[in-house]
Amino acid sequence: MLLSAACQPSQPADPVILALGEGSVRRSDFERHLASLAAQGLDASDPVVRRSVLDSFIEERVWILAARARGLLKLGASPEEEQLAAQQLLSEAVRSRAVVNDAEIAAYYAAHAAELAQPETVALRQILVPTENEARDVRRRLSKEAKSFEMLAQTRSRAPEASAGGLMGSFTRGQLPPELEAVAFALSLQGISEPVKTPLGYHVLRVDAHAPARERSLEECREEIRRVLFQAKSADAFREAVKTLLERAKVNYEAAQPRP
């Protein structure tokens, strides 16, 4: 039995784990990659983590091997040059597949018109003070001189945007605390609220702009839809390009396992 075992072929000390054309990646390359990740705090002792790292490593290196096969890399290329060449090759593969046409944009618009609609928005300013008495005093002053809102915000408000005259920005429903939302969306343009209590204190609000909800036309949405479809197609194209390239390559996952 000892003679039989001795006659069996032994595994290479540093086996190839990935080969494409004349290029190859060895287990030692992967182990160096693991060491660099360990130096950054990654623990790859868990087999699931190790396999995930290996999959990512194989996907990255197969593009570099493909770039070498295409003549995009010279001998002795730096890691940065390898990454640039691999990215160029990957971009070409994705760009050729991720083409969005007008018919697809129109179909997406028809299916997602409600999601693409412009929601109701309000542009708000606020004066935030700690007590109800202070808030009522602010409100009395504004009832006499509404134009003093920004000055009072700068001098009386405790909110972060006080220096900007109390300008909070524009909001859709669901973006404000419920106590403020109910009041803000009920106010008329340039309307000033009564004091509103929240855990932060007492707020006096002013609506600077109020835009109702409306449907947006296909032309208004065209470039937004194009970006959404392009991103989705790019993700699909990337997965397909990696799959196609790995089918051409030889991958030995067993050889990348930890040494016994």
NORVEN-V810661 format. One record per pair of residues at least 24 apart in sequence whose C-alpha atoms are under 6 Angstrom apart, sorted by the first residue. I is the first residue (numbers start at 1). GAP is how many residues later the second one is. Records with the same first field share a line. If there is no record, write none. Layout:
I->GAP ; GAP
This chain:
17->234 ; 235 ; 238
18->232 ; 233
19->230 ; 231
20->229
23->42
27->229
94->140 ; 143 ; 144
97->140
98->132 ; 135 ; 136
117->97 ; 98 ; 99
118->95 ; 96 ; 97
119->94
120->52 ; 91 ; 92 ; 93
121->50 ; 51 ; 89 ; 90
122->48 ; 49 ; 87 ; 88
123->46 ; 47 ; 84 ; 85 ; 86
124->44 ; 45 ; 82 ; 83 ; 84
125->41 ; 42 ; 43 ; 80 ; 81
126->40 ; 78 ; 79
127->26 ; 30 ; 76 ; 77
128->29 ; 30 ; 31 ; 74 ; 75
129->28 ; 29 ; 72 ; 73
130->71
135->60
